[in-house]
Amino acid sequence: MSAFSGIRVLDLSRVLAGPSCGQLLADFGADVIKVEDVGGDENRKWAPVVDGESANYLSVNRGKRGMTLNLKSGAGQQILAGLVRKSDVVIDSFLPAVAERLGVDDATLRALKPDLIHVTISGYGHDGPLAAKPGYDLMLQAFSGMMAMTGERGGGPIRAGASFIDMATGMLAFSGVSAALYARLAGKASGQHIRVSLLETAIALLGYHIPAYTLAGKLPPRDGSGVWHIVPYQAFRTRDGYVLAGATNDAAWQRLCTAIGAAELGGNPAYATTVLRIENREPVIAGLSKIFATRETAAWVRLLDAANVPCSPVNDIAETLAHPQVAAMQMVVDVERKSGGTLRLAGVPLNLSATPAEPGGAPPRLGEHTDDILKKELGLDDAGIAALRKEGTI
């Protein structure tokens, strides 16, 4: 049996953060109903779109049932109320004023279901001068300081390649739901309102950069593929690509120099310690770059692995997905598409020995399960459903 079997979730959220939380809950057995406006989640239209399905939408909505619902209508709000009463968890990402107008604010939902676990995901948080400001991953990469320290020296700020703030926020929301369900089961709390935001996630992900500034006044510079406080620790061009190599301590520095035949660098007392290598970053990197350019990436990885030096090839996504380690960890799962064929999606990055995840079926088409949900969950008949569709409620 899966960990969340018997748990009902209404996912009213959009784009990535909230839906990724809902997908994780579905992976672990929850019955997740994806509720969309009649126009659909906006990320359904974001490129690339293949056979009417966008990669962005498909990435965070597997294993869910899907329905459309116009929450601006009285009938739509009545249907939502009926579903809330039968649910354990509601996930939303509405701005506060919109949530209140649509009847999905915490006070309204809790009046319907006092023991409800309600997750609200926002851009900038539930309080403060920016609480009503919408936020997307890229905006928070900029606002949080992430972009200011990402890019090449002398260049402008650069976006990280993945929407990691969105995805990490979804994981935090999943953790919050797990904690709240345990608290409810243990009798420590009935319902709870869980609030997470992209801003809070981004600040938490800054990690050691915060005390580096608050204690030492150090703002991280843009260092391309490297980091300012460890030298060397970055990507180097090889004969056929790039290899990332690092010396995370002085002993690793000596092993690195021995492995690649850089005796002149390893024996130079000006480079012997972490502090000295930081002070002499340019000649250290220049000397290593000349050597790394002489062989292929795979050859360097073999040498560095044998010498116990931190290293990695710089793979593209195709190379990563084809690697046997990714296959061994089941981090790519095959899901049958409604239109035929197979979707290859990211697996579940969380392993439980007794109640493992069981990734579900393909993400629902827009409104795919609307009729079934209204019949099974709320007892509506065909005539009633037809009337709702005619008036634009569904």
HUKACOR-V725786 format. One record per residue. N is the residue number from 1. RES is the residue in one small letter. PSI is psi in degrees with one decimal (999 if undefined). D_LAST is the distance of its C-alpha to the last C-alpha in Angstrom with 1 decimal. Layout:
# HUKACOR-V725786
N & RES & PSI & D_LAST
N & RES & PSI & D_LAST
This chain:
# HUKACOR-V725786
1 & m & 138.7 & 33.5
2 & s & 157.5 & 31.5
3 & a & -37.4 & 31.9
4 & f & 24.5 & 28.4
5 & s & 134.2 & 27.8
6 & g & -6.2 & 26.1
7 & i & 129.8 & 24.5
8 & r & 130.5 & 20.8
9 & v & 132.0 & 19.3
10 & l & 117.0 & 16.0
11 & d & 101.3 & 16.1
12 & l & 3.4 & 14.4
13 & s & 169.5 & 17.1
14 & r & 165.5 & 17.4
15 & v & -111.1 & 20.2
16 & l & -50.8 & 23.0
17 & a & -57.7 & 24.5
18 & g & -49.6 & 21.7
19 & p & -33.7 & 20.3
20 & s & -34.3 & 23.9
21 & c & -46.8 & 24.4
22 & g & -37.6 & 21.5
23 & q & -41.3 & 22.9
24 & l & -41.3 & 26.3
25 & l & -39.8 & 25.1
26 & a & -40.0 & 23.5
27 & d & -32.7 & 26.8
28 & f & 22.6 & 28.6
29 & g & -5.5 & 26.6
30 & a & 149.2 & 23.8
31 & d & 103.7 & 20.5
32 & v & 123.5 & 18.2
33 & i & 115.6 & 14.4
34 & k & 113.5 & 13.3
35 & v & 119.5 & 10.3
36 & e & 153.3 & 9.4
37 & d & 159.7 & 8.1
38 & v & -21.0 & 6.2
39 & g & -12.0 & 9.9
40 & g & 160.4 & 11.0
41 & d & 135.1 & 14.1
42 & e & -27.9 & 16.9
43 & n & -2.3 & 19.3
44 & r & -21.6 & 17.6
45 & k & 1.6 & 19.5
46 & w & 132.3 & 22.8
47 & a & 151.0 & 25.7
48 & p & 144.8 & 26.8
49 & v & 123.3 & 23.9
50 & v & 126.6 & 24.9
51 & d & 37.9 & 23.1
52 & g & 6.2 & 20.0
53 & e & 130.7 & 20.2
54 & s & 145.7 & 21.8
55 & a & -38.5 & 24.6
56 & n & -48.1 & 23.5
57 & y & -44.8 & 20.0
58 & l & -26.6 & 21.7
59 & s & -19.2 & 24.4
60 & v & 19.8 & 22.6
61 & n & 16.8 & 19.7
62 & r & 155.7 & 21.5
63 & g & 7.5 & 21.3
64 & k & 155.7 & 17.8
65 & r & 144.3 & 14.8
66 & g & 138.9 & 11.6
67 & m & 157.7 & 7.9
68 & t & 149.7 & 5.3
69 & l & 126.1 & 4.7
70 & n & 99.9 & 6.0
71 & l & -7.8 & 9.3
72 & k & -10.3 & 11.1
73 & s & 152.4 & 9.9
74 & g & -41.4 & 11.9
75 & a & -37.0 & 9.5
76 & g & -40.5 & 7.7
77 & q & -33.6 & 11.3
78 & q & -41.3 & 12.3
79 & i & -43.8 & 10.0
80 & l & -43.4 & 11.5
81 & a & -41.4 & 14.8
82 & g & -39.1 & 14.8
83 & l & -37.7 & 14.3
84 & v & -42.7 & 16.9
85 & r & -23.0 & 19.3
86 & k & 9.0 & 19.3
87 & s & 157.5 & 19.7
88 & d & -32.5 & 22.9
89 & v & 138.7 & 21.9
90 & v & 131.3 & 19.3
91 & i & 128.0 & 19.6
92 & d & 158.9 & 18.7
93 & s & 33.5 & 20.2
94 & f & 149.9 & 19.4
95 & l & 152.5 & 22.4
96 & p & -46.2 & 23.8
97 & a & -37.8 & 23.0
98 & v & -42.9 & 19.4
99 & a & -42.5 & 19.0
100 & e & -40.3 & 20.7
101 & r & -34.3 & 18.6
102 & l & -1.7 & 15.3
103 & g & 28.3 & 17.0
104 & v & 19.1 & 17.5
105 & d & 161.6 & 21.3
106 & d & -39.9 & 23.6
107 & a & -42.8 & 25.0
108 & t & -45.2 & 21.7
109 & l & -39.7 & 20.7
110 & r & -28.4 & 24.2
111 & a & -30.7 & 24.3
112 & l & -35.8 & 21.5
113 & k & 91.5 & 23.3
114 & p & -29.9 & 26.9
115 & d & 20.5 & 27.6
116 & l & 142.8 & 24.6
117 & i & 113.0 & 25.4
118 & h & 120.8 & 23.5
119 & v & 122.1 & 23.9
120 & t & 125.0 & 23.7
121 & i & 126.6 & 24.5
122 & s & 172.1 & 25.9
123 & g & -50.4 & 28.0
124 & y & 3.6 & 31.1
125 & g & 168.8 & 30.9
126 & h & -8.3 & 30.1
127 & d & 168.6 & 33.3
128 & g & 174.4 & 35.6
129 & p & -17.5 & 35.6
130 & l & 14.3 & 33.0
131 & a & -29.4 & 30.4
132 & a & 7.0 & 28.0
133 & k & 128.5 & 28.6
134 & p & 153.2 & 26.0
135 & g & 138.8 & 27.6
136 & y & 167.2 & 27.3
137 & d & -51.2 & 29.8
138 & l & -38.1 & 32.1
139 & m & -38.5 & 32.4
140 & l & -26.5 & 33.5
141 & q & -38.6 & 35.9
142 & a & -48.7 & 37.5
143 & f & -36.9 & 37.4
144 & s & -12.2 & 38.7
145 & g & -6.6 & 41.7
146 & m & -47.7 & 40.6
147 & m & -33.2 & 40.9
148 & a & -26.2 & 44.2
149 & m & 10.9 & 45.8
150 & t & 124.6 & 44.2
151 & g & -178.6 & 46.0
152 & e & 152.0 & 49.5
153 & r & 130.6 & 52.5
154 & g & -7.7 & 53.0
155 & g & -177.0 & 49.6
156 & g & 173.1 & 46.4
157 & p & 145.9 & 43.6
158 & i & 142.0 & 41.4
159 & r & 138.8 & 37.9
160 & a & 147.3 & 37.9
161 & g & -26.4 & 36.6
162 & a & 156.2 & 33.8
163 & s & 66.4 & 31.1
164 & f & -26.7 & 33.0
165 & i & -43.8 & 32.2
166 & d & -51.8 & 28.4
167 & m & -39.0 & 29.2
168 & a & -34.5 & 31.8
169 & t & -40.6 & 29.6
170 & g & -39.5 & 27.1
171 & m & -38.6 & 30.2
172 & l & -39.6 & 31.3
173 & a & -42.1 & 28.0
174 & f & -42.0 & 28.3
175 & s & -41.0 & 31.9
176 & g & -41.5 & 30.9
177 & v & -43.1 & 28.4
178 & s & -44.8 & 31.2
179 & a & -41.0 & 33.7
180 & a & -38.0 & 31.5
181 & l & -39.3 & 30.8
182 & y & -43.3 & 34.5
183 & a & -38.0 & 35.4
184 & r & -43.7 & 33.1
185 & l & -37.7 & 34.7
186 & a & -0.5 & 38.2
187 & g & 16.9 & 37.7
188 & k & -20.5 & 38.3
189 & a & 155.1 & 35.1
190 & s & -97.4 & 32.1
191 & g & 163.0 & 29.0
192 & q & 153.4 & 29.4
193 & h & 114.6 & 27.8
194 & i & 125.7 & 28.4
195 & r & 121.4 & 28.5
196 & v & 157.2 & 29.3
197 & s & 156.6 & 29.5
198 & l & -35.8 & 30.5
199 & l & -48.5 & 33.6
200 & e & -39.4 & 34.9
201 & t & -47.1 & 34.3
202 & a & -43.4 & 36.2
203 & i & -42.5 & 39.0
204 & a & -37.6 & 39.4
205 & l & -16.1 & 39.5
206 & l & -26.3 & 42.4
207 & g & -122.4 & 44.5
208 & y & -15.3 & 48.2
209 & h & -25.9 & 47.9
210 & i & -54.9 & 47.4
211 & p & -26.1 & 50.8
212 & a & -34.5 & 52.4
213 & y & -47.9 & 51.7
214 & t & -28.9 & 52.1
215 & l & -38.4 & 55.3
216 & a & -4.0 & 56.8
217 & g & 19.6 & 55.3
218 & k & 117.6 & 54.2
219 & l & 127.6 & 51.3
220 & p & 130.7 & 50.4
221 & p & 167.0 & 51.2
222 & r & 122.5 & 49.3
223 & d & 27.6 & 51.0
224 & g & -124.7 & 49.1
225 & s & -3.5 & 48.8
226 & g & -172.5 & 51.2
227 & v & 146.6 & 51.5
228 & w & -27.5 & 54.1
229 & h & 2.9 & 55.6
230 & i & 124.3 & 56.4
231 & v & 124.3 & 58.5
232 & p & 149.4 & 58.1
233 & y & 79.5 & 54.5
234 & q & 179.5 & 52.6
235 & a & 140.2 & 52.0
236 & f & 140.6 & 55.0
237 & r & 134.2 & 55.1
238 & t & -173.2 & 56.7
239 & r & -28.6 & 58.1
240 & d & 12.8 & 54.7
241 & g & -133.2 & 52.1
242 & y & 148.9 & 51.9
243 & v & 137.4 & 52.8
244 & l & 127.2 & 52.0
245 & a & 146.4 & 55.1
246 & g & 153.6 & 56.0
247 & a & 93.5 & 58.9
248 & t & -4.3 & 57.4
249 & n & 175.2 & 60.9
250 & d & -34.2 & 64.5
251 & a & -39.8 & 65.2
252 & a & -33.7 & 62.1
253 & w & -44.6 & 63.5
254 & q & -39.6 & 66.8
255 & r & -40.4 & 65.1
256 & l & -49.8 & 63.0
257 & c & -40.3 & 66.1
258 & t & -43.8 & 68.1
259 & a & -37.8 & 65.3
260 & i & 3.1 & 65.0
261 & g & 37.0 & 68.7
262 & a & 57.2 & 68.5
263 & a & -34.7 & 71.7
264 & e & -39.0 & 72.5
265 & l & -45.2 & 69.3
266 & g & -29.6 & 69.6
267 & g & -2.2 & 73.2
268 & n & 116.6 & 72.7
269 & p & -19.5 & 73.2
270 & a & -13.1 & 71.1
271 & y & 14.6 & 68.0
272 & a & -25.6 & 68.9
273 & t & 163.7 & 66.5
274 & t & -46.0 & 62.8
275 & v & -41.9 & 63.9
276 & l & -36.6 & 66.3
277 & r & -33.9 & 63.8
278 & i & -43.4 & 61.4
279 & e & -29.2 & 64.3
280 & n & 37.0 & 65.2
281 & r & -47.5 & 61.7
282 & e & -48.4 & 62.4
283 & p & -32.3 & 65.5
284 & v & -49.8 & 64.0
285 & i & -39.2 & 60.9
286 & a & -43.8 & 63.0
287 & g & -43.1 & 65.3
288 & l & -38.8 & 62.6
289 & s & -40.1 & 60.7
290 & k & -40.7 & 63.8
291 & i & -46.7 & 64.1
292 & f & -24.6 & 60.5
293 & a & -7.7 & 60.5
294 & t & -11.1 & 63.2
295 & r & 168.1 & 61.2
296 & e & 157.3 & 57.9
297 & t & -47.9 & 55.1
298 & a & -37.0 & 55.4
299 & a & -43.1 & 59.1
300 & w & -40.4 & 58.7
301 & v & -41.0 & 56.0
302 & r & -45.3 & 58.5
303 & l & -45.4 & 61.3
304 & l & -39.1 & 59.4
305 & d & -43.6 & 57.8
306 & a & -29.8 & 61.3
307 & a & 5.5 & 62.6
308 & n & 45.8 & 59.8
309 & v & 129.5 & 58.6
310 & p & 126.7 & 54.9
311 & c & 164.4 & 53.4
312 & s & 144.7 & 50.5
313 & p & 150.6 & 49.9
314 & v & 94.7 & 47.4
315 & n & 153.3 & 44.8
316 & d & 175.3 & 41.9
317 & i & -38.7 & 38.6
318 & a & -42.7 & 39.6
319 & e & -38.9 & 42.9
320 & t & -48.0 & 41.3
321 & l & -25.1 & 38.8
322 & a & -5.2 & 41.8
323 & h & 138.6 & 44.0
324 & p & -24.9 & 45.0
325 & q & -39.7 & 44.6
326 & v & -40.0 & 40.9
327 & a & -41.4 & 40.7
328 & a & -33.5 & 42.9
329 & m & 4.2 & 40.5
330 & q & 41.8 & 37.5
331 & m & 6.7 & 35.8
332 & v & 123.0 & 34.1
333 & v & 146.6 & 31.9
334 & d & 130.2 & 30.8
335 & v & 131.3 & 27.3
336 & e & 131.3 & 26.4
337 & r & 151.1 & 23.8
338 & k & -33.7 & 21.2
339 & s & 4.5 & 22.9
340 & g & 155.8 & 26.3
341 & g & -174.5 & 28.8
342 & t & 136.3 & 29.0
343 & l & 136.3 & 27.7
344 & r & 115.0 & 30.3
345 & l & 162.4 & 29.0
346 & a & 140.3 & 30.9
347 & g & -166.9 & 32.0
348 & v & 120.4 & 32.0
349 & p & 37.5 & 34.7
350 & l & 125.4 & 35.5
351 & n & 119.5 & 37.7
352 & l & 131.2 & 38.0
353 & s & -38.1 & 40.8
354 & a & -31.5 & 39.7
355 & t & 69.3 & 35.8
356 & p & 162.3 & 35.1
357 & a & 149.5 & 31.7
358 & e & 85.7 & 30.1
359 & p & 132.3 & 27.8
360 & g & -158.2 & 24.8
361 & g & -176.3 & 23.0
362 & a & 148.2 & 21.5
363 & p & 142.4 & 18.8
364 & p & 144.4 & 15.4
365 & r & 160.0 & 14.0
366 & l & 118.0 & 10.8
367 & g & 17.4 & 8.1
368 & e & -38.1 & 11.2
369 & h & 14.6 & 11.2
370 & t & -53.9 & 7.7
371 & d & -44.1 & 9.2
372 & d & -41.6 & 12.5
373 & i & -44.4 & 11.7
374 & l & -35.1 & 10.2
375 & k & -52.5 & 13.3
376 & k & -39.2 & 15.9
377 & e & -32.2 & 15.3
378 & l & -3.6 & 14.1
379 & g & 20.8 & 15.6
380 & l & 150.3 & 12.9
381 & d & 176.7 & 14.1
382 & d & -40.0 & 13.1
383 & a & -42.7 & 13.4
384 & g & -40.0 & 11.3
385 & i & -41.4 & 8.3
386 & a & -38.4 & 9.2
387 & a & -39.9 & 9.4
388 & l & -39.6 & 6.0
389 & r & -39.0 & 5.0
390 & k & -37.1 & 8.2
391 & e & -1.4 & 8.0
392 & g & 13.4 & 5.4
393 & t & -34.1 & 3.8
394 & i & 999 & 0.0
